[in-house]
């Protein structure tokens, strides 16, 4: 992974900013991954089906 050292004002629209969170919808916890720079660029899975960080390593 590279580090972008440019200031916020110099960011390109083509860049990605990926975040992850656990959100509750209709009483069910879901793991959500999203690119918050783009519209409709996200996915989710039931939390129980998501891998832990240690499993990804």
C-alpha positions as CSV (number, residue, x, y, z in Angstrom):
1,X,0.0,0.0,0.0
2,X,1.3,3.4,-0.8
3,X,1.0,6.6,1.2
4,X,-0.5,9.7,-0.4
5,X,1.2,12.7,1.0
6,X,-0.6,15.3,-1.0
7,X,-2.9,17.8,0.8
8,X,-6.7,17.3,0.7
9,X,-7.1,20.1,-1.8
10,X,-4.9,18.2,-4.3
11,X,-6.9,14.9,-4.1
12,X,-8.1,13.5,-7.4
13,X,-11.7,12.4,-7.9
14,X,-10.2,9.1,-9.3
15,X,-8.8,8.2,-5.9
16,X,-10.3,5.7,-3.6
17,X,-11.1,6.0,0.1
18,X,-12.2,2.6,1.4
19,X,-13.8,2.2,4.9
20,X,-15.4,-0.6,6.7
21,X,-17.9,-0.7,9.5
22,X,-20.4,-2.9,11.3
23,X,-24.0,-1.6,10.9
24,X,-27.3,-2.9,12.2
25,X,-30.2,-3.1,9.8
26,X,-33.5,-4.7,10.7
27,X,-32.0,-6.1,13.9
28,X,-29.2,-7.9,12.0
29,X,-25.5,-6.8,12.3
30,X,-23.9,-6.4,8.8
31,X,-20.2,-5.8,7.9
32,X,-20.1,-3.0,5.3
33,X,-17.2,-2.1,3.0
34,X,-17.5,1.1,1.0
35,X,-15.6,3.5,-1.2
36,X,-16.8,6.8,0.2
37,X,-15.5,8.8,-2.8
38,X,-17.9,7.0,-5.2
39,X,-21.6,6.7,-5.3
40,X,-23.1,3.2,-4.9
41,X,-19.6,1.6,-4.4
42,X,-20.3,-0.6,-1.4
43,X,-21.0,-4.2,-0.3
44,X,-22.2,-5.8,2.8
45,X,-22.4,-9.3,4.4
46,X,-23.9,-10.6,7.6
47,X,-21.4,-10.0,10.3
48,X,-21.3,-13.7,11.2
49,X,-20.1,-14.5,7.6
50,X,-17.4,-11.9,7.6
51,X,-13.8,-12.9,8.2
52,X,-11.9,-11.5,11.1
53,X,-8.7,-9.5,10.6
54,X,-6.6,-12.4,11.7
55,X,-8.3,-14.7,9.1
56,X,-7.4,-12.2,6.3
57,X,-3.7,-12.3,7.2
